[in-house]
């Protein structure tokens, strides 16, 4: 394995950049996924979206709304 100049400094700088860009430290960002993976009361609850240790709405589920969003995304990609 090659040694990086500065040791772990790069890793710490990346963590600091993450906190500045997203407003959360790596530890805070990992809190909900770790909680969801370890909490026995969530066993078997798949396909859900969690943030800040709470289930959140993951977005539209209406087929017509989803189709409209897909058409809009496709048109934006074609324009680009």
Residue frames relative to the residue before (quaternion, step in Angstrom):
aa qw qx qy qz dx dy dz
X 1.0000 0.0000 0.0000 0.0000 0.00 0.00 0.00
X 0.3876 -0.7264 0.5225 0.2217 3.55 -0.96 0.88
X 0.3924 -0.7001 0.5435 0.2459 3.53 -1.04 0.78
X 0.3331 -0.7282 0.5611 0.2097 3.55 -0.97 0.80
X 0.5109 -0.6085 0.4908 0.3575 3.57 -1.04 0.67
X 0.7941 0.2926 -0.2180 0.4861 3.57 -0.89 0.86
X 0.4303 -0.7285 0.4521 0.2824 3.59 1.24 0.08
X 0.8194 -0.1997 0.1781 0.5069 3.57 -0.80 -1.06
X 0.3548 0.7629 -0.4880 0.2324 3.60 1.21 0.09
X 0.6346 0.5456 -0.3342 0.4335 3.60 0.97 -0.78
X 0.6485 0.5163 -0.3130 0.4637 3.55 0.98 -0.84
X 0.6681 0.4909 -0.3011 0.4712 3.58 0.95 -0.83
X 0.6345 0.5185 -0.3352 0.4649 3.58 1.03 -0.73
X 0.6346 0.5219 -0.3272 0.4668 3.59 1.02 -0.77
X 0.6441 0.5128 -0.3162 0.4714 3.59 0.99 -0.80
X 0.6547 0.4989 -0.3120 0.4745 3.57 0.97 -0.81
X 0.6312 0.5222 -0.3301 0.4690 3.59 1.02 -0.77
X 0.6300 0.5357 -0.3259 0.4581 3.58 0.98 -0.85
X 0.6698 0.4968 -0.2976 0.4648 3.58 0.89 -0.91
X 0.6669 0.4924 -0.3117 0.4644 3.59 0.99 -0.78
X 0.6969 0.4798 -0.2815 0.4526 3.59 0.94 -0.85
X 0.8149 0.2707 -0.1081 0.5009 3.56 0.85 -0.96
X 0.4825 -0.7098 0.4092 0.3096 3.58 1.25 0.01
X 0.7001 0.3924 -0.2695 0.5322 3.59 1.22 0.32
X 0.4497 -0.6453 0.5378 0.3035 3.50 -1.12 0.65
X 0.6481 -0.5025 0.3746 0.4326 3.61 -1.16 0.32
X 0.6367 0.5283 -0.3362 0.4500 3.61 1.00 -0.75
X 0.6664 0.4838 -0.3037 0.4792 3.61 0.95 -0.84
X 0.6487 0.5248 -0.3138 0.4531 3.58 1.02 -0.77
X 0.6955 0.4626 -0.2664 0.4809 3.57 1.12 -0.63
X 0.4732 0.7207 -0.4240 0.2772 3.59 1.21 -0.35
X 0.7263 0.4413 -0.2679 0.4539 3.62 0.66 -1.02
X 0.6656 0.4821 -0.3451 0.4534 3.67 0.79 -0.78
X 0.6513 0.4993 -0.3251 0.4698 3.60 0.99 -0.75
X 0.6278 0.5274 -0.3270 0.4699 3.58 1.00 -0.82
X 0.6829 0.4929 -0.2968 0.4501 3.60 0.84 -0.96
X 0.6676 0.5026 -0.3019 0.4589 3.58 1.03 -0.73
X 0.7681 0.3971 -0.1949 0.4629 3.57 1.02 -0.76
X 0.6034 0.5908 -0.3678 0.3893 3.63 1.12 -0.48
X 0.4047 -0.7467 0.4721 0.2363 3.61 -0.54 1.14
X 0.6162 0.5670 -0.3618 0.4097 3.62 1.07 -0.54
X 0.6757 0.4769 -0.2933 0.4796 3.60 1.23 -0.29
X 0.3668 0.7468 -0.4850 0.2694 3.59 1.26 0.05
X 0.8247 0.2132 -0.1886 0.4888 3.54 -0.87 1.03
X 0.5918 0.5387 -0.3830 0.4614 3.61 1.24 -0.07
X 0.0816 0.8185 -0.5582 0.1086 3.54 -0.05 1.30
X 0.7668 0.3711 -0.2655 0.4514 3.54 -1.28 0.30
X 0.5401 0.6044 -0.4019 0.4260 3.57 1.17 0.51
X 0.3272 -0.7175 0.5793 0.2061 3.57 -1.27 0.39
X 0.0533 -0.7995 0.5981 -0.0134 3.55 -0.82 1.06
X 0.0586 0.7557 -0.6512 0.0380 3.54 -1.16 0.74
X 0.8386 0.0618 -0.0910 0.5336 3.56 -0.99 0.87
X 0.6465 -0.5736 0.2840 0.4152 3.55 1.00 1.00
X 0.6485 0.4476 -0.3374 0.5150 3.58 1.08 0.72
X 0.4921 -0.6348 0.4995 0.3246 3.56 -1.13 0.64
X 0.1186 -0.7960 0.5929 0.0284 3.55 -0.91 0.97
X 0.5804 -0.5496 0.4636 0.3823 3.53 -1.28 0.37
X 0.3134 -0.7837 0.5128 0.1569 3.56 -0.73 1.07
X 0.7198 -0.4086 0.2551 0.4998 3.59 1.20 0.00
X 0.7663 -0.3881 0.2449 0.4497 3.55 -1.29 -0.11
X 0.1790 -0.7769 0.5954 0.0988 3.56 -1.12 0.74
X 0.5045 0.6511 -0.4155 0.3858 3.56 1.30 -0.20
X 0.4875 -0.7004 0.4307 0.2937 3.63 -0.64 1.06
X 0.6479 0.5160 -0.3307 0.4524 3.62 0.98 -0.74
X 0.6473 0.5081 -0.3142 0.4735 3.60 1.01 -0.80
X 0.6497 0.5103 -0.3140 0.4679 3.57 0.95 -0.87
X 0.6481 0.5109 -0.3210 0.4647 3.61 0.94 -0.84
X 0.6488 0.5128 -0.3176 0.4639 3.60 0.97 -0.82
X 0.6477 0.5092 -0.3163 0.4703 3.59 0.99 -0.80
X 0.6455 0.5123 -0.3226 0.4655 3.59 0.98 -0.79
X 0.6434 0.5106 -0.3270 0.4673 3.60 0.97 -0.82
X 0.6551 0.5102 -0.3128 0.4612 3.58 0.95 -0.86
X 0.6506 0.5061 -0.3164 0.4695 3.59 0.93 -0.84
X 0.6479 0.5149 -0.3189 0.4620 3.58 0.95 -0.85
X 0.6693 0.4945 -0.3162 0.4556 3.60 0.93 -0.81
X 0.6295 0.5213 -0.3363 0.4678 3.59 1.04 -0.70
X 0.6576 0.5047 -0.3164 0.4613 3.59 0.96 -0.81
X 0.6406 0.5146 -0.3266 0.4671 3.59 1.03 -0.73
X 0.6617 0.5178 -0.3031 0.4496 3.60 1.01 -0.80
X 0.6516 0.5613 -0.3127 0.4033 3.57 1.07 -0.69
